[in-house]
Amino acid sequence: MSPQHTDNRLVAVLCILAGVGFASTQDAIVKAMSGNYPAHETLMLRCIGSLPVLFVFLWRENAFKRLATPLWGRVVVRGVILGFAYLCFVLAIAAMPIANAVAIYFTMPFFVAGLAGPMLGERVRLHRWLAIIAGFIGVLIMVRPGATVFEPAAIFALLSALGYAVGQMIGRPLAQQVPAIVISLWQNVIYFVIAAVLAVVFSGIDADTFQHPSLVFLSRPMVMPSLPDAALLLGMGVLAAFGMLLFVNAYKFGEANFVAPFEYSAMIWAVMFGLL
């Protein structure tokens, strides 16, 4: 569809709600695995698990010829930014309760609303600002954050929110010109490259160098996963593949400052998985 006909708020909301559910589930899996495997290994296995799903969609949409998009520079920049944003978030949840990390991450809609004007030319009306603020207050009421929120890992959650906001700002106009499956596939490849580079970098560092849980999760050496753990991590990749497609389409079919507040639905998942 041409850019002027792609806005569809109902589709945008359904995509973002489903995408948040998939993303929250994979975050819970990463949290559960953070005591045994390094961040880069969980990310690499996630990327491998995503590939079959992404290739099926690429084949169904006959989009192989679109992989060499002339907008590859923007696709790569967005992928790198989101890759580091994702890495920062998983490092945060390795040291913090998921709900507290998500509470800090939900400064993200403020970043989106603040950047929507200068980056996309979107006008953020007063009622949207009020919706964002009300949602954030609701998160704080649910979590009742205490001293644990202000531990060093909170910085990772904040950096994740900023990176994610910038990535979605780039993604909104990009998705009007490049198929969602092409963006998602390149995003997956970039995530894998980031994970591989980290694996090489930390292979030469003593595992006992760091004490903080986030840095231990980042620097732990790779280990051979058990069969159930490998299945779970590869299965996480399937969730990630659908999640990437849903997020790209959500911000394609709705204005960024309209879509972002619906990501507060992650708080329900975060509390549920935290209890589990």
Protein Blocks (a to p, Z undefined) as FASTA:
>chain_A
ZZklmgcfklmmmmmmmmmmmmmmmmmmmmmmmmmbcfklmmmmmmmmmmmmmmmmmmmn
opmmmmmgcklmmmmmmmmmmmmmmmmmmmmmmmpcfklmmmmmmmmmmmmmmmmmmmno
pacdfklmmmmmmmmmmmmmmnopafklmgmklmmmmmmmmmmmmmmmmmmmmmmmgcfk
lmmmmmmmmmmmmmmmmmmmmmmpcfklpmbfklmmmmpccddddfklmmmmmmmmmmmm
mmmmmmmmmmmmpcfklmmmmmmmmmmmmmmmmmZZ
